[in-house]
Amino acid sequence: MWALLVAGFLLVIQGGAQADTLRIGTGEYAPWTTKDSQHSGLINRIVKEAFRRQGYHVDFVFVPWVRARTETELGRFDASSFWFRNPEYETQYLLSNTIFVQREVFFYLKQKPLPSWRTLGDLKDLVFGATIGYSYTPQFWEMAKEKELQVEETSSDIVNFRKLVRGRIDIFPCEEVTGWRILNREFNHGIANLVATHDKPLRSAEVTLLMSRQRPESQQLMNLFNLSLEKMMDDGTLDSFYDDMLAGVY
């Protein structure tokens, strides 16, 4: 009898530990999310710390971005980190409060300067690079679909930058910090000096955590996350984590 009681008690403990672990789907987008960093990138570090303060352990699962979002919608992940706020997502998912605001800018070769532009249509004669699974803007993809923009999709930002420096594309939209990080870390010394960015961003995007609306526990988890996020903003944690990124921690 005593052995059965001990076994039952252990099962309760194990079940509780398992229930307090969240599986979060994410992808590679250094330095914001990356499996090569001790903190899994800046945004994932914020997400992990926010849930830690609420008593949860987080396991990040690195998969292609489209799969991360799809499997979150199907309930196979508790959440997905991270996604830009998008009206399309608002109807399908729960989106957290804004974690961070990023600038997505156009990278180009200095020897082929971009013209001044007001709308994407002003750039219709250029060949754009795009990374599969990225949202950019609805207008960008609609114009690509209608062949109003010349867009070549590839598997990663690194491949797009390779195409850019070799002159195979004219312009590539990428988050500003991420883009310069790739150019300085993944290419030979001096290559980054050949590249410039345009002051006018494609968009300033709000970074959010995404959860399925179909899971009954999602709303409570999101409330807890938002509560921690607000406290982390107030107590300086987010500023400290960002300073670590500028120092090369991620």
Secondary structure, DSSP 4 states (H G I P E B T S, - for coil): -HHHHHHHHHHHHHHHHHHTEEEEEE--BTTTB-TTSTTSSHHHHHHHHHHHTTT-EEEEEE--HHHHHHHHHTTSSSEEEEEE--HHHHHHEEEPSP-EEEEEEEEEETTSPPPP-SSGGGGTTSEEEEETT----HHHHHHHHTTSSEEEEES-HHHHHHHHHTTS-SBEEEEHHHHHHHHHHHS-TTGGGGEEE-SS-SEEEEEEEEEETTSTTHHHHHHHHHHHHHHHHHTTHHHHHHHHHHTT--
